[in-house]
Amino acid sequence: MLFWFLAVLSAAALLVFYVFQINAAVSERYSIQKYEKRISEVSRENQNLEISSAQTNSLDNITAFLGELNFEKVDKIHYIQVLDTQVARQDSN
């Protein structure tokens, strides 16, 4: 009698434990699917931001922006030539 009681009690305990394991596995799968969906959304958003950044930083937009700031195109560049033997010094007075 005691044997059958322990057997039924053990079977019931194992059944409850099994139900909790199945519930945990289903919850983990649901979480994984949710995170994979979020990863794909963030990936798409990242691609859109990369495209937007490339368009914003294009040479045409930068040239137009510089034109708005009244910059002018330089025709000729003059460099200051410093000889190797010349040294600049700042007086403390």
C-alpha positions in Angstrom: 0.0 0.0 0.0 2.8 2.4 0.9 4.6 1.5 -2.3 1.6 2.4 -4.5 1.0 5.7 -2.5 4.7 6.7 -3.1 4.5 5.6 -6.7 1.4 7.8 -7.4 2.9 10.7 -5.4 6.1 10.4 -7.4 4.2 10.3 -10.7 2.2 13.3 -9.7 5.3 15.2 -8.7 7.0 14.3 -12.0 4.0 15.4 -13.9 3.9 18.8 -12.2 7.7 19.2 -12.8 7.1 18.3 -16.5 4.4 20.9 -16.9 6.7 23.6 -15.4 9.5 22.6 -17.7 7.2 22.7 -20.8 6.0 26.2 -19.6 9.6 27.4 -19.2 10.6 26.1 -22.7 7.6 27.7 -24.4 8.3 31.0 -22.6 12.0 30.9 -23.8 10.9 30.2 -27.4 8.5 33.1 -27.3 11.2 35.4 -25.9 13.7 34.2 -28.5 11.2 34.9 -31.3 10.4 38.3 -29.8 14.1 39.2 -29.6 14.7 37.9 -33.2 11.9 40.1 -34.4 13.3 43.1 -32.5 16.8 42.4 -34.0 15.4 42.4 -37.5 13.6 45.7 -36.8 16.7 47.3 -35.4 18.7 45.9 -38.4 16.3 47.5 -40.9 16.3 50.7 -38.9 20.2 50.7 -39.0 20.2 50.2 -42.7 17.8 53.1 -43.2 20.0 55.3 -40.9 23.1 54.4 -43.0 21.3 55.3 -46.2 20.1 58.6 -44.7 23.6 59.3 -43.4 25.1 58.7 -46.7 22.6 61.0 -48.4 23.1 63.7 -45.8 26.9 63.6 -46.1 27.0 63.5 -49.9 29.2 66.0 -51.6 26.3 67.8 -53.2 24.6 68.5 -49.9 27.9 69.6 -48.3 28.6 71.9 -51.3 25.1 73.4 -51.0 25.6 73.8 -47.3 28.9 75.6 -47.8 27.2 77.9 -50.4 24.6 78.9 -47.8 27.4 80.0 -45.5 28.8 82.3 -48.2 32.0 80.3 -48.7 33.6 80.8 -52.1 35.5 78.4 -54.3 39.3 79.1 -54.1 41.0 79.6 -57.4 44.6 79.6 -56.3 46.3 78.6 -53.0 49.3 80.5 -51.7 51.5 78.7 -49.2 53.9 80.4 -46.8 57.4 79.1 -47.4 59.6 78.8 -44.4 63.3 78.1 -44.9 65.0 75.4 -42.8 67.4 78.0 -41.3 64.7 80.4 -40.0 63.3 80.1 -36.5 60.4 81.9 -34.9 60.7 83.2 -31.3 58.2 84.9 -29.0 59.5 87.5 -26.7 58.2 87.4 -23.1 58.3 91.2 -22.8 
